[in-house]
Protein backbone atom coordinates (compact mmCIF):
# COMPACT_ATOMS: atom_id res chain seq x y z
CA UNK A 1 0.00 0.00 0.00
CA UNK A 2 2.61 2.50 1.03
CA UNK A 3 4.66 1.60 -2.01
CA UNK A 4 1.77 2.36 -4.35
CA UNK A 5 0.94 5.62 -2.65
CA UNK A 6 4.53 6.69 -2.87
CA UNK A 7 4.76 5.69 -6.51
CA UNK A 8 1.64 7.71 -7.32
CA UNK A 9 3.01 10.75 -5.53
CA UNK A 10 6.32 10.45 -7.31
CA UNK A 11 4.51 10.32 -10.61
CA UNK A 12 2.53 13.42 -9.74
CA UNK A 13 5.69 15.37 -8.99
CA UNK A 14 7.40 14.22 -12.16
CA UNK A 15 7.26 16.65 -15.03
CA UNK A 16 4.60 15.47 -17.48
CA UNK A 17 6.91 15.89 -20.46
CA UNK A 18 9.29 13.18 -19.26
CA UNK A 19 9.47 10.11 -21.41
CA UNK A 20 11.81 7.59 -19.83
CA UNK A 21 12.06 6.97 -16.09
CA UNK A 22 15.78 6.90 -15.57
CA UNK A 23 17.89 6.75 -12.46
CA UNK A 24 18.47 10.27 -11.18
CA UNK A 25 22.09 11.34 -10.62
CA UNK A 26 23.04 12.62 -7.16
CA UNK A 27 22.04 16.19 -6.32
CA UNK A 28 25.74 17.09 -6.10
CA UNK A 29 25.56 17.50 -9.89
CA UNK A 30 23.56 20.70 -9.43
CA UNK A 31 25.63 22.15 -6.59
CA UNK A 32 28.38 24.05 -8.49
CA UNK A 33 25.82 25.74 -10.77
CA UNK A 34 23.56 26.53 -7.84
CA UNK A 35 26.37 28.09 -5.79
CA UNK A 36 27.48 30.41 -8.59
CA UNK A 37 23.89 31.29 -9.47
CA UNK A 38 23.09 32.10 -5.85
CA UNK A 39 26.25 34.17 -5.46
CA UNK A 40 25.96 36.18 -8.68
CA UNK A 41 22.19 36.50 -9.15
CA UNK A 42 20.03 35.58 -6.18
CA UNK A 43 21.94 37.11 -3.28
CA UNK A 44 22.64 40.46 -5.02
CA UNK A 45 19.03 40.70 -6.22
CA UNK A 46 17.61 40.21 -2.74
CA UNK A 47 20.21 42.45 -1.20
CA UNK A 48 19.40 45.08 -3.83
CA UNK A 49 15.68 44.80 -3.25
CA UNK A 50 16.36 45.30 0.46
CA UNK A 51 18.51 48.40 0.06
CA UNK A 52 15.73 50.07 -1.94
CA UNK A 53 14.22 50.84 1.47
CA UNK A 54 17.38 52.45 2.84
CA UNK A 55 19.44 55.59 2.26
CA UNK A 56 22.59 53.61 1.44
CA UNK A 57 25.21 55.66 -0.42
CA UNK A 58 27.01 52.63 -1.76
CA UNK A 59 30.16 53.30 0.22
CA UNK A 60 30.66 51.57 3.56
CA UNK A 61 28.10 49.71 5.59
CA UNK A 62 26.22 52.71 6.91
CA UNK A 63 22.60 52.65 5.93
CA UNK A 64 19.37 53.33 7.71
CA UNK A 65 15.89 52.15 6.97
CA UNK A 66 13.79 54.88 5.33
CA UNK A 67 10.67 52.88 4.45
CA UNK A 68 9.05 53.95 1.23
CA UNK A 69 10.84 57.32 1.01
CA UNK A 70 12.78 56.32 -2.08
CA UNK A 71 9.60 55.32 -3.88
CA UNK A 72 7.84 58.53 -2.86
CA UNK A 73 10.78 60.48 -4.14
CA UNK A 74 10.64 58.50 -7.37
CA UNK A 75 7.03 59.46 -8.00
CA UNK A 76 7.79 63.13 -7.35
CA UNK A 77 11.02 63.20 -9.35
CA UNK A 78 10.43 64.69 -12.80
CA UNK A 79 13.52 63.01 -14.21
CA UNK A 80 12.46 59.57 -13.00
CA UNK A 81 8.86 60.06 -14.16
CA UNK A 82 10.09 61.28 -17.53
CA UNK A 83 12.33 58.23 -17.72
CA UNK A 84 9.39 55.98 -16.90
CA UNK A 85 7.35 57.63 -19.66
CA UNK A 86 10.26 57.34 -22.14
CA UNK A 87 10.79 53.69 -21.23
CA UNK A 88 7.14 52.86 -21.89
CA UNK A 89 7.01 54.85 -25.16
CA UNK A 90 10.22 53.22 -26.41
CA UNK A 91 8.97 49.78 -25.48
CA UNK A 92 5.64 50.21 -27.26
CA UNK A 93 7.34 51.60 -30.38
CA UNK A 94 9.93 48.81 -30.46
CA UNK A 95 7.46 46.00 -29.79
CA UNK A 96 4.99 47.15 -32.46
CA UNK A 97 7.35 48.24 -35.24
CA UNK A 98 10.10 45.64 -34.75
CA UNK A 99 7.66 42.74 -34.76
CA UNK A 100 5.61 44.24 -37.59
CA UNK A 101 8.69 44.60 -39.78
CA UNK A 102 10.01 41.21 -38.62
CA UNK A 103 6.76 39.53 -39.63
CA UNK A 104 6.71 41.23 -43.05
CA UNK A 105 10.34 40.23 -43.68
CA UNK A 106 9.62 36.65 -42.62
CA UNK A 107 6.58 36.45 -44.93
CA UNK A 108 8.69 37.97 -47.71
CA UNK A 109 11.58 35.50 -47.48
CA UNK A 110 9.31 32.50 -46.80
CA UNK A 111 8.42 32.43 -50.50
CA UNK A 112 9.90 31.23 -53.77
CA UNK A 113 12.05 34.34 -54.37
CA UNK A 114 15.59 33.53 -55.51
CA UNK A 115 17.33 35.86 -53.05
CA UNK A 116 15.60 34.43 -49.98
CA UNK A 117 18.65 32.81 -48.39
CA UNK A 118 20.89 35.85 -48.97
CA UNK A 119 18.20 38.18 -47.61
CA UNK A 120 17.87 36.15 -44.40
CA UNK A 121 21.59 36.55 -43.79
CA UNK A 122 21.51 40.29 -44.61
CA UNK A 123 18.56 41.10 -42.35
CA UNK A 124 19.87 38.98 -39.50
CA UNK A 125 23.50 40.15 -39.58
CA UNK A 126 23.10 43.23 -37.30
CA UNK A 127 21.83 40.94 -34.51
CA UNK A 128 25.30 39.47 -33.97
CA UNK A 129 27.04 42.87 -33.80
CA UNK A 130 27.54 44.64 -30.49
CA UNK A 131 24.79 47.22 -29.74
CA UNK A 132 27.58 49.69 -28.94
CA UNK A 133 28.89 49.51 -32.49
CA UNK A 134 25.44 49.62 -34.06
CA UNK A 135 24.71 52.70 -31.95
CA UNK A 136 27.85 54.47 -33.13
CA UNK A 137 27.07 53.52 -36.72
CA UNK A 138 23.67 55.17 -36.38
CA UNK A 139 25.12 58.11 -34.52
CA UNK A 140 27.00 58.86 -37.72
CA UNK A 141 23.89 58.24 -39.85
CA UNK A 142 22.06 60.75 -37.62
CA UNK A 143 24.85 63.33 -38.04
CA UNK A 144 23.19 66.77 -37.77
CA UNK A 145 25.33 68.20 -40.62
CA UNK A 146 23.28 68.59 -43.84
CA UNK A 147 25.95 66.85 -45.94
CA UNK A 148 26.50 63.66 -43.92
CA UNK A 149 24.69 60.41 -43.30
CA UNK A 150 20.91 60.33 -43.50
CA UNK A 151 20.61 64.08 -44.13
CA UNK A 152 22.93 63.80 -47.14
CA UNK A 153 20.91 60.85 -48.45
CA UNK A 154 17.66 62.80 -48.05
CA UNK A 155 19.22 65.71 -49.92
CA UNK A 156 20.42 63.39 -52.69
CA UNK A 157 16.91 62.04 -53.34
CA UNK A 158 15.32 65.48 -53.26
CA UNK A 159 13.87 65.29 -49.77
CA UNK A 160 16.19 67.89 -48.29
CA UNK A 161 13.24 69.44 -46.48
CA UNK A 162 13.10 66.44 -44.15
CA UNK A 163 16.63 66.99 -42.81
CA UNK A 164 16.74 66.89 -39.03
CA UNK A 165 19.00 67.07 -36.04
CA UNK A 166 17.92 63.48 -35.38
CA UNK A 167 19.50 63.05 -31.95
CA UNK A 168 19.64 66.72 -30.93
CA UNK A 169 15.97 67.55 -31.28
CA UNK A 170 14.25 66.55 -28.02
CA UNK A 171 10.97 65.69 -29.75
CA UNK A 172 12.62 63.32 -32.25
CA UNK A 173 15.60 61.87 -30.36
CA UNK A 174 13.64 59.12 -28.61
CA UNK A 175 12.24 57.84 -31.91
CA UNK A 176 15.67 57.98 -33.53
CA UNK A 177 17.00 55.72 -30.77
CA UNK A 178 13.99 53.41 -31.13
CA UNK A 179 14.63 53.12 -34.85
CA UNK A 180 18.23 52.07 -34.25
CA UNK A 181 17.06 49.26 -31.99
CA UNK A 182 14.42 48.23 -34.54
CA UNK A 183 17.02 48.19 -37.34
CA UNK A 184 19.26 45.94 -35.30
CA UNK A 185 16.62 43.55 -33.95
CA UNK A 186 14.02 43.20 -36.75
CA UNK A 187 16.08 40.31 -38.15
CA UNK A 188 15.82 38.53 -34.79
CA UNK A 189 12.02 38.77 -34.89
CA UNK A 190 12.19 37.63 -38.52
CA UNK A 191 14.02 34.35 -37.81
CA UNK A 192 11.64 33.48 -34.96
CA UNK A 193 8.61 34.15 -37.19
CA UNK A 194 10.30 32.15 -39.96
CA UNK A 195 10.72 29.15 -37.67
CA UNK A 196 6.99 29.47 -36.93
CA UNK A 197 6.07 29.76 -40.61
CA UNK A 198 8.12 26.69 -41.46
CA UNK A 199 5.98 24.74 -38.99
CA UNK A 200 2.73 25.56 -40.83
CA UNK A 201 1.76 22.48 -42.88
CA UNK A 202 1.67 23.22 -46.60
CA UNK A 203 -1.35 20.88 -47.05
CA UNK A 204 -3.52 23.27 -45.02
CA UNK A 205 -2.77 26.06 -47.49
CA UNK A 206 -3.37 23.79 -50.45
CA UNK A 207 -6.74 22.53 -49.28
CA UNK A 208 -7.79 26.09 -48.38
CA UNK A 209 -6.84 27.21 -51.89
CA UNK A 210 -8.96 24.43 -53.33
CA UNK A 211 -11.81 25.81 -51.24
CA UNK A 212 -11.20 29.20 -52.85
CA UNK A 213 -9.53 31.03 -49.92
CA UNK A 214 -7.43 34.06 -50.94
CA UNK A 215 -4.01 35.07 -49.60
CA UNK A 216 -5.46 37.28 -46.87
CA UNK A 217 -8.02 34.73 -45.75
CA UNK A 218 -5.39 32.02 -45.59
CA UNK A 219 -3.09 34.24 -43.54
CA UNK A 220 -5.88 35.11 -41.10
CA UNK A 221 -7.27 31.63 -40.61
CA UNK A 222 -4.26 29.34 -41.07
CA UNK A 223 -0.92 31.13 -40.70
CA UNK A 224 -1.73 33.61 -37.94
CA UNK A 225 -3.26 31.14 -35.42
CA UNK A 226 -0.38 28.71 -35.96
CA UNK A 227 2.16 31.50 -35.44
CA UNK A 228 1.00 31.99 -31.84
CA UNK A 229 4.10 30.48 -30.19
CA UNK A 230 6.40 32.65 -32.34
CA UNK A 231 4.30 35.71 -31.48
CA UNK A 232 4.60 34.88 -27.77
CA UNK A 233 8.37 34.61 -27.91
CA UNK A 234 8.81 37.72 -30.01
CA UNK A 235 6.56 39.88 -27.85
CA UNK A 236 8.30 38.76 -24.68
CA UNK A 237 11.80 39.24 -26.04
CA UNK A 238 11.12 42.70 -27.46
CA UNK A 239 9.18 43.88 -24.40
CA UNK A 240 11.89 42.90 -21.95
CA UNK A 241 14.52 44.29 -24.34
CA UNK A 242 12.67 47.61 -24.61
CA UNK A 243 12.05 47.96 -20.87
CA UNK A 244 15.70 47.38 -20.01
CA UNK A 245 17.19 49.39 -22.89
CA UNK A 246 20.48 50.92 -21.81
CA UNK A 247 23.51 50.53 -24.09
CA UNK A 248 22.04 52.29 -27.14
CA UNK A 249 21.04 55.30 -25.06
CA UNK A 250 24.38 55.64 -23.31
CA UNK A 251 26.24 55.31 -26.63
CA UNK A 252 24.00 57.62 -28.70
CA UNK A 253 22.57 60.35 -26.46
CA UNK A 254 23.58 59.62 -22.85
CA UNK A 255 19.96 60.42 -21.98
CA UNK A 256 19.96 63.81 -23.70
CA UNK A 257 19.19 66.31 -24.97
CA UNK A 258 18.25 67.28 -21.43
CA UNK A 259 16.43 64.21 -20.14
CA UNK A 260 14.63 63.57 -23.42
CA UNK A 261 15.94 60.01 -23.88
CA UNK A 262 16.61 58.92 -20.30
CA UNK A 263 15.13 55.51 -19.47
CA UNK A 264 14.73 53.72 -16.14
CA UNK A 265 18.00 51.89 -16.81
CA UNK A 266 20.01 55.03 -17.53
CA UNK A 267 18.48 56.87 -14.55
CA UNK A 268 19.29 54.10 -12.12
CA UNK A 269 22.82 53.93 -13.53
CA UNK A 270 23.34 57.68 -13.13
CA UNK A 271 21.79 57.77 -9.66
CA UNK A 272 24.15 55.01 -8.53
CA UNK A 273 27.42 55.76 -10.27
CA UNK A 274 27.22 59.51 -10.87
CA UNK A 275 25.28 60.74 -7.82
CA UNK A 276 26.12 57.93 -5.38
CA UNK A 277 22.48 57.45 -4.37
CA UNK A 278 22.55 53.67 -4.28
CA UNK A 279 19.41 53.24 -2.17
CA UNK A 280 17.38 55.42 -4.51
CA UNK A 281 18.93 53.71 -7.54
CA UNK A 282 17.88 50.26 -6.37
CA UNK A 283 14.35 51.60 -5.78
CA UNK A 284 14.27 52.54 -9.47
CA UNK A 285 15.66 49.07 -10.28
CA UNK A 286 12.92 47.46 -8.20
CA UNK A 287 10.23 49.38 -10.09
CA UNK A 288 11.83 48.23 -13.35
CA UNK A 289 11.98 44.63 -12.09
CA UNK A 290 8.30 44.74 -11.15
CA UNK A 291 7.41 46.05 -14.62
CA UNK A 292 9.42 43.32 -16.33
CA UNK A 293 7.97 40.56 -14.16
CA UNK A 294 4.39 41.86 -14.51
CA UNK A 295 4.64 42.17 -18.27
CA UNK A 296 6.17 38.69 -18.54
CA UNK A 297 3.36 37.13 -16.51
CA UNK A 298 0.57 38.97 -18.35
CA UNK A 299 2.03 38.08 -21.72
CA UNK A 300 2.61 34.43 -20.85
CA UNK A 301 -0.93 34.12 -19.49
CA UNK A 302 -2.64 35.92 -22.36
CA UNK A 303 -0.68 34.28 -25.13
CA UNK A 304 -0.99 30.82 -23.59
CA UNK A 305 -4.76 31.19 -23.71
CA UNK A 306 -4.52 32.29 -27.33
CA UNK A 307 -2.31 29.33 -28.18
CA UNK A 308 -4.77 26.85 -26.73
CA UNK A 309 -7.75 28.61 -28.32
CA UNK A 310 -6.12 28.45 -31.74
CA UNK B 1 6.48 27.04 -55.52
CA UNK B 2 6.49 28.31 -59.10
CA UNK B 3 8.27 31.52 -60.05
CA UNK B 4 5.35 33.68 -61.18
CA UNK B 5 5.27 37.37 -62.18
CA UNK B 6 4.01 38.06 -58.66
CA UNK B 7 7.09 36.35 -57.24
CA UNK B 8 9.28 38.60 -59.37
CA UNK B 9 7.56 41.72 -58.07
CA UNK B 10 8.05 40.48 -54.51
CA UNK B 11 11.70 39.75 -55.27
CA UNK B 12 12.23 43.34 -56.48
CA UNK B 13 10.48 44.77 -53.41
CA UNK B 14 12.52 42.62 -51.01
CA UNK B 15 15.85 43.39 -52.66
CA UNK B 16 15.01 47.12 -52.59
CA UNK B 17 14.21 46.79 -48.88
CA UNK B 18 17.58 45.09 -48.32
CA UNK B 19 19.40 47.88 -50.16
CA UNK B 20 17.70 50.53 -48.01
CA UNK B 21 18.44 48.40 -44.95
CA UNK B 22 22.13 48.30 -45.84
CA UNK B 23 22.45 52.08 -46.41
CA UNK B 24 24.01 52.75 -42.96
CA UNK B 25 26.58 50.02 -43.57
CA UNK B 26 27.41 51.49 -46.98
CA UNK B 27 27.83 54.95 -45.43
CA UNK B 28 30.16 53.60 -42.74
CA UNK B 29 32.32 51.38 -44.93
CA UNK B 30 32.82 54.02 -47.62
CA UNK B 31 33.65 56.52 -44.91
CA UNK B 32 36.37 54.24 -43.56
CA UNK B 33 38.10 54.12 -46.96
CA UNK B 34 38.15 57.90 -47.52
CA UNK B 35 40.72 60.50 -46.61
CA UNK B 36 39.48 63.66 -44.83
CA UNK B 37 39.26 65.65 -48.07
CA UNK B 38 36.93 63.14 -49.70
CA UNK B 39 34.74 62.96 -46.59
CA UNK B 40 34.15 66.70 -46.68
CA UNK B 41 33.46 66.95 -50.41
CA UNK B 42 31.52 63.84 -51.37
CA UNK B 43 29.98 62.30 -48.28
CA UNK B 44 28.02 59.52 -50.01
CA UNK B 45 30.14 58.70 -53.07
CA UNK B 46 32.40 55.68 -53.39
CA UNK B 47 35.95 56.36 -52.16
CA UNK B 48 38.11 57.45 -55.12
CA UNK B 49 40.87 56.49 -54.70
CA UNK B 50 40.24 54.25 -51.65
CA UNK B 51 42.71 54.86 -48.84
CA UNK B 52 43.36 52.29 -46.15
CA UNK B 53 45.43 54.51 -43.87
CA UNK B 54 42.66 54.89 -41.30
CA UNK B 55 42.58 51.18 -40.59
CA UNK B 56 46.14 50.89 -39.30
CA UNK B 57 45.72 54.01 -37.22
CA UNK B 58 42.39 52.85 -35.77
CA UNK B 59 43.81 49.41 -34.95
CA UNK B 60 46.62 51.13 -33.01
CA UNK B 61 44.59 53.87 -31.32
CA UNK B 62 41.83 51.55 -30.11
CA UNK B 63 44.33 48.78 -29.14
CA UNK B 64 42.04 46.38 -30.96
CA UNK B 65 44.56 43.54 -30.97
CA UNK B 66 44.65 43.15 -27.21
CA UNK B 67 40.91 43.89 -26.95
CA UNK B 68 40.21 40.95 -29.28
CA UNK B 69 42.41 38.73 -27.12
CA UNK B 70 40.61 39.85 -23.93
CA UNK B 71 37.20 39.29 -25.50
CA UNK B 72 38.20 35.87 -26.81
CA UNK B 73 39.60 34.75 -23.48
CA UNK B 74 36.56 35.88 -21.49
CA UNK B 75 34.02 34.56 -24.00
CA UNK B 76 35.62 31.14 -24.50
CA UNK B 77 36.21 30.51 -20.78
CA UNK B 78 32.73 31.63 -19.76
CA UNK B 79 31.02 29.53 -22.42
CA UNK B 80 33.05 26.42 -21.46
CA UNK B 81 32.19 26.80 -17.76
CA UNK B 82 28.53 27.42 -18.66
CA UNK B 83 28.33 24.29 -20.80
CA UNK B 84 29.91 22.06 -18.14
CA UNK B 85 28.07 23.39 -15.08
CA UNK B 86 24.79 24.00 -16.91
CA UNK B 87 24.54 20.53 -18.45
CA UNK B 88 25.51 18.79 -15.18
CA UNK B 89 22.88 20.70 -13.19
CA UNK B 90 20.26 20.18 -15.89
CA UNK B 91 20.96 16.44 -15.92
CA UNK B 92 20.06 16.28 -12.24
CA UNK B 93 17.06 18.61 -12.60
CA UNK B 94 15.66 16.72 -15.60
CA UNK B 95 16.01 13.27 -14.06
CA UNK B 96 15.13 13.82 -10.42
CA UNK B 97 11.59 13.21 -9.23
CA UNK B 98 12.02 14.90 -5.86
CA UNK B 99 10.31 18.05 -4.72
CA UNK B 100 13.74 19.58 -4.06
CA UNK B 101 14.65 19.09 -7.71
CA UNK B 102 11.46 20.76 -8.88
CA UNK B 103 11.95 23.71 -6.50
CA UNK B 104 15.52 24.16 -7.71
CA UNK B 105 14.36 24.15 -11.32
CA UNK B 106 11.80 26.89 -10.60
CA UNK B 107 14.49 28.82 -8.72
CA UNK B 108 16.68 28.76 -11.82
CA UNK B 109 13.78 29.89 -14.02
CA UNK B 110 13.25 32.95 -11.80
CA UNK B 111 16.69 34.10 -12.91
CA UNK B 112 15.51 34.39 -16.52
CA UNK B 113 13.00 37.18 -15.80
CA UNK B 114 14.91 38.88 -12.98
CA UNK B 115 16.46 42.04 -14.50
CA UNK B 116 20.11 42.15 -13.60
CA UNK B 117 19.84 45.86 -12.71
CA UNK B 118 18.22 44.83 -9.43
CA UNK B 119 21.37 43.15 -8.15
CA UNK B 120 23.79 45.30 -10.12
CA UNK B 121 25.06 47.43 -7.25
CA UNK B 122 25.38 44.78 -4.51
CA UNK B 123 27.11 42.56 -7.07
CA UNK B 124 29.54 45.32 -7.99
CA UNK B 125 30.32 45.73 -4.28
CA UNK B 126 30.85 42.02 -3.86
CA UNK B 127 33.15 41.72 -6.89
CA UNK B 128 35.08 44.69 -5.53
CA UNK B 129 35.32 43.12 -2.04
CA UNK B 130 36.54 39.85 -3.55
CA UNK B 131 39.30 41.77 -5.35
CA UNK B 132 37.95 40.64 -8.72
CA UNK B 133 37.40 44.05 -10.33
CA UNK B 134 39.52 44.38 -13.45
CA UNK B 135 40.22 40.65 -13.69
CA UNK B 136 39.25 37.99 -16.21
CA UNK B 137 38.08 35.73 -13.38
CA UNK B 138 35.58 38.35 -12.20
CA UNK B 139 34.05 38.58 -15.67
CA UNK B 140 33.93 34.80 -16.12
CA UNK B 141 32.25 34.39 -12.73
CA UNK B 142 29.74 37.11 -13.63
CA UNK B 143 28.79 35.67 -17.02
CA UNK B 144 28.56 32.15 -15.64
CA UNK B 145 26.11 33.26 -12.95
CA UNK B 146 24.04 35.56 -15.17
CA UNK B 147 23.72 33.11 -18.08
CA UNK B 148 23.21 29.92 -16.01
CA UNK B 149 19.40 30.18 -15.70
CA UNK B 150 18.92 30.33 -19.44
CA UNK B 151 21.53 27.60 -20.04
CA UNK B 152 19.98 25.29 -17.43
CA UNK B 153 16.52 25.95 -18.92
CA UNK B 154 17.63 24.93 -22.42
CA UNK B 155 19.51 21.84 -21.26
CA UNK B 156 16.76 20.62 -18.90
CA UNK B 157 14.09 20.81 -21.62
CA UNK B 158 16.32 18.87 -23.99
CA UNK B 159 17.37 16.15 -21.52
CA UNK B 160 13.72 15.58 -20.56
CA UNK B 161 12.97 14.66 -24.14
CA UNK B 162 15.75 12.01 -24.21
CA UNK B 163 14.88 8.39 -23.40
CA UNK B 164 16.56 7.27 -20.17
CA UNK B 165 17.35 3.71 -21.30
CA UNK B 166 20.90 4.48 -22.39
CA UNK B 167 22.09 5.76 -19.04
CA UNK B 168 20.24 3.06 -17.17
CA UNK B 169 22.09 0.45 -19.20
CA UNK B 170 25.44 2.13 -18.54
CA UNK B 171 24.71 2.41 -14.82
CA UNK B 172 23.75 -1.26 -14.64
CA UNK B 173 27.05 -2.09 -16.35
CA UNK B 174 28.80 -0.50 -13.40
CA UNK B 175 29.58 2.99 -14.69
CA UNK B 176 29.45 5.85 -12.17
CA UNK B 177 26.92 8.64 -12.66
CA UNK B 178 29.68 10.96 -13.80
CA UNK B 179 30.99 8.42 -16.32
CA UNK B 180 27.49 7.75 -17.62
CA UNK B 181 27.00 11.50 -18.04
CA UNK B 182 30.32 12.13 -19.76
CA UNK B 183 30.23 9.15 -22.13
CA UNK B 184 26.52 8.61 -22.76
CA UNK B 185 24.47 11.74 -22.05
CA UNK B 186 26.78 14.60 -22.96
CA UNK B 187 27.42 13.38 -26.55
CA UNK B 188 23.65 13.14 -27.04
CA UNK B 189 23.32 16.81 -26.09
CA UNK B 190 25.24 18.06 -29.15
CA UNK B 191 22.35 19.93 -30.81
CA UNK B 192 21.40 21.88 -27.69
CA UNK B 193 25.05 22.42 -26.75
CA UNK B 194 25.41 24.12 -30.14
CA UNK B 195 22.51 26.43 -29.35
CA UNK B 196 23.82 27.15 -25.84
CA UNK B 197 27.26 27.90 -27.23
CA UNK B 198 26.05 30.28 -29.95
CA UNK B 199 23.56 32.24 -27.84
CA UNK B 200 25.92 32.64 -24.89
CA UNK B 201 28.96 33.44 -27.02
CA UNK B 202 27.18 36.17 -29.00
CA UNK B 203 25.75 37.69 -25.82
CA UNK B 204 29.04 37.66 -23.90
CA UNK B 205 31.13 38.87 -26.85
CA UNK B 206 28.86 41.89 -27.36
CA UNK B 207 28.02 42.74 -23.76
CA UNK B 208 28.94 46.27 -22.84
CA UNK B 209 27.69 47.53 -19.52
CA UNK B 210 29.28 45.11 -17.05
CA UNK B 211 32.71 44.98 -18.74
CA UNK B 212 32.65 48.79 -18.78
CA UNK B 213 31.97 48.79 -15.05
CA UNK B 214 34.29 45.93 -14.07
CA UNK B 215 37.15 46.28 -16.55
CA UNK B 216 37.28 50.01 -17.34
CA UNK B 217 40.87 51.25 -16.95
CA UNK B 218 42.26 47.80 -16.13
CA UNK B 219 43.97 47.16 -19.48
CA UNK B 220 41.80 44.07 -19.89
CA UNK B 221 38.89 45.79 -21.65
CA UNK B 222 36.84 43.83 -24.15
CA UNK B 223 36.17 45.02 -27.72
CA UNK B 224 32.91 46.96 -27.05
CA UNK B 225 34.50 48.82 -24.11
CA UNK B 226 37.61 49.78 -26.13
CA UNK B 227 35.45 50.87 -29.06
CA UNK B 228 33.32 53.00 -26.73
CA UNK B 229 36.39 54.79 -25.34
CA UNK B 230 37.96 55.09 -28.80
CA UNK B 231 34.88 56.62 -30.44
CA UNK B 232 34.39 59.08 -27.61
CA UNK B 233 38.01 60.17 -27.88
CA UNK B 234 38.16 60.65 -31.66
CA UNK B 235 34.54 61.61 -32.08
CA UNK B 236 35.02 64.22 -34.80
CA UNK B 237 37.54 62.20 -36.84
CA UNK B 238 34.87 60.41 -38.87
CA UNK B 239 37.15 58.37 -41.12
CA UNK B 240 39.15 57.01 -38.19
CA UNK B 241 36.05 56.20 -36.12
CA UNK B 242 34.44 54.43 -39.10
CA UNK B 243 37.59 52.37 -39.72
CA UNK B 244 37.68 51.37 -36.04
CA UNK B 245 34.03 50.31 -36.08
CA UNK B 246 34.48 48.27 -39.28
CA UNK B 247 37.54 46.50 -37.84
CA UNK B 248 35.86 45.83 -34.50
CA UNK B 249 32.70 44.38 -36.06
CA UNK B 250 34.53 42.31 -38.69
CA UNK B 251 35.59 39.23 -36.64
CA UNK B 252 32.09 38.37 -35.41
CA UNK B 253 30.52 39.17 -38.79
CA UNK B 254 32.97 36.85 -40.58
CA UNK B 255 32.32 34.11 -38.05
CA UNK B 256 28.60 34.64 -38.57
CA UNK B 257 28.92 34.34 -42.34
CA UNK B 258 30.82 31.06 -42.00
CA UNK B 259 28.39 29.58 -39.45
CA UNK B 260 25.22 31.42 -40.58
CA UNK B 261 23.02 28.32 -40.76
CA UNK B 262 23.85 27.26 -37.23
CA UNK B 263 23.68 30.77 -35.82
CA UNK B 264 20.26 31.51 -37.32
CA UNK B 265 18.93 28.13 -36.27
CA UNK B 266 20.31 28.65 -32.74
CA UNK B 267 18.63 32.04 -32.38
CA UNK B 268 15.37 30.79 -33.90
CA UNK B 269 15.12 27.66 -31.76
CA UNK B 270 16.84 28.66 -28.56
CA UNK B 271 13.82 30.20 -26.92
CA UNK B 272 11.25 27.62 -27.78
CA UNK B 273 12.29 25.37 -24.92
Interface residues (C-beta under 8 A of the other chain):
Chain A: X10 X13 X14 X15 X17 X18 X19 X20 X21 X22 X23 X24 X25 X26 X27 X29 X30 X32 X33 X34 X36 X37 X39 X40 X41 X42 X43 X44 X45 X46 X47 X48 X49 X51 X58 X105 X108 X109 X111 X112 X113 X114 X115 X119 X120 X121 X122 X123 X124 X125 X127 X128 X129 X130 X131 X132 X133 X136 X137 X138 X140 X141 X147 X148 X149 X152 X153 X156 X183 X188 X191 X192 X194 X195 X229 X233 X237 X240 X243 X244 X246 X247 X250 X251 X265 X268 X269 X272 X273 X278 X281 X282 X285 X286 X288 X289 X292 X293 X296
Chain B: X1 X2 X3 X7 X10 X11 X13 X14 X15 X17 X18 X21 X22 X23 X24 X25 X27 X28 X31 X43 X44 X85 X86 X88 X89 X91 X92 X93 X94 X95 X96 X97 X98 X99 X100 X101 X102 X104 X107 X108 X111 X113 X114 X115 X116 X117 X118 X119 X120 X121 X122 X123 X125 X126 X141 X142 X144 X145 X146 X148 X149 X152 X157 X160 X161 X162 X163 X164 X165 X167 X168 X171 X177 X180 X181 X202 X205 X206 X208 X209 X213 X223 X224 X227 X228 X231 X238 X241 X242 X245 X248 X249 X252 X253 X256 X257 X260 X263 X264 X267 X268 X269 X271 X272
